[in-house]
Amino acid sequence: MYKVKQRNVEQRDTGASVGSGALPDLLAAPAFAAMMMDAAVDTVEDYLPKGFVSVGHKMEFTHTVPTVIGMNVQVRATLADVRGDRMIFNIVAYDEHGEIGYGKHERVVVNRDKLIQRAYERAGGQMPHLLLSKDRHLQDYLSSSHNSGGPA
């Protein structure tokens, strides 16, 4: 299973814009990594059970050549392995002139509401009811024991 996503590099994707360097015309590593993660999410999101999402757990990538503003980047994320609630993706990216980088990305499937609740508990606050998904009530997922909310 795989997904190919593409978009043009914009000013917001440069090192000068994302704070990762002073290069104003080149695709920055953080923006490149975000493109890769976005392709992985899109590969599997329609297949996850209702109320569940995948969250990034690990990312390793190599950005091999520069890409300038205006160039089109295509990112192919392939689901390579599933280990319980963990999904491993192989990712390759290209611009008009060839491969620009590659990597591996691991995502974990978690119950959305439990993860958000856990984050708010860690922060010392209560979860706003606006963040609850429409299909589950707070009592339902707090009393459920089939998913711990995953790592975070």
N, C-alpha and C positions, 0 to 999 in steps of 0.2 A: 504494500500500500504506500502511495506517495502522493505528494502535492507539489505543484510548481506554482510559485508566486513571482510576480514581477512588478517592478515599478522603477520610475526614473529617480536618480539621485538628485536631491534638492539641497538648497543651502542649509536647511535644518539638519542634514545628515553629515555635515562637515565637522572636523575636529574643533574648529573655531566656535561652532555653534553648540556643540555638546560638551565642551570643556575638556576635551581629551588631547588637545594640542593646538597649535597655531596655524595649521594648514587650512586656508579658507576655501579651497576649491576641490578637496578630495574627500571621498567617503571615509568616515572615521570608523575605527574598530567598534565602538559601542553601537553605532547605528547599524553596522554590518551584522553584529551579533543579534541585534533586535530583529533584523530581517530574517535571520536564520531561525530564531525561536518562533517568530510569527508563522513561518511556513510549517514548522512542526506542529504547532497548535492547530492550524487549519487542516492538517492531515487527519487528525483523529477526533476533533471536537464533535462532529456529527454522529460519532459512534459511541460516545460515552453515555452511560445511564443518566436519566433525568436527575438533576440535582448534583451532578458530579462535574468536576472540571479537572484539567491537568495543570500542574504547576511545575515550573522549572526547578530542577534539582542540581544538575551539573551541566557545564558547558565547556567544551574544549574546541578551539578553532584556530586555523591558520589563515591569515590574510596575506596572500602571496604577491599581489600586484595592485597598484593604485587604480582607482576609478574616479573620473572627474564628474562634476555636476553636469546634469543633462543626460548622462549615459543611462541606458536601461540595464537593470540588474535582474537576473532570473535566479531564483533560489529553489532548488529541488530538495525537499525533505522526504526521506524514505524511512518508514518504520522498519527497522532491522531486527528488533528483538523485543519480546515482552516477557518480563520476569515478575509475576505476581501483579502488583499495582504499578510497576515501573516499566516505562517504555523507552527504548533506546533508538535514536534516529541517526542516520548517516545523512549529512547535508553537504551539498556542493553548490557553489554559486558561480555565475558567469556574467560577463558583460558582452558587448558586441564583438570584442576581440578575443574572447576565450575565458578560461577558468580564472577566477579571481580569489578563490579560497574554498576551504572545505572544513568540516568539523564533525564532532559527535555531540549530541545533546540528549540528556536524560530528563524525562518528565515523570511525575508521579500523579496517579489518579487519586483524587480526594473528594470527600463530600464538601461542597462549597460552603454550606452554612456552618458546619462544624469547624472548618478552617477559619472562617471569619470570626466566629465566636471565640475560638482559642486565641486568636490574635488580640482581640479586645480584652480578654481576660489577662493576657500577658502584660498589656498596657495599663491594667488596673481600672479599666472602665467596663461598662456594659455595652453590648452590641445594640446599636440603634435598630429598632424594628423595621425601618425602611430597607435594611440590607437583607432581610430574610427573603429567601426565594418564595415565589408565589405558591409553589406546590407542596411546601412542608411547613408545618408549624413548629415553633421553637421546642415545645414539649416532645414532639415526635423525634426530632433528631438528637435532643439531649438524652432521651431515654434509649435510643437505638445503640446497640453495641457492635454492629457489623462493620463500622468504619471509624477509626480513631481520629480522622482528620488529617492524617499523614504528617510528613515532616514539614517543618517551617522554621 
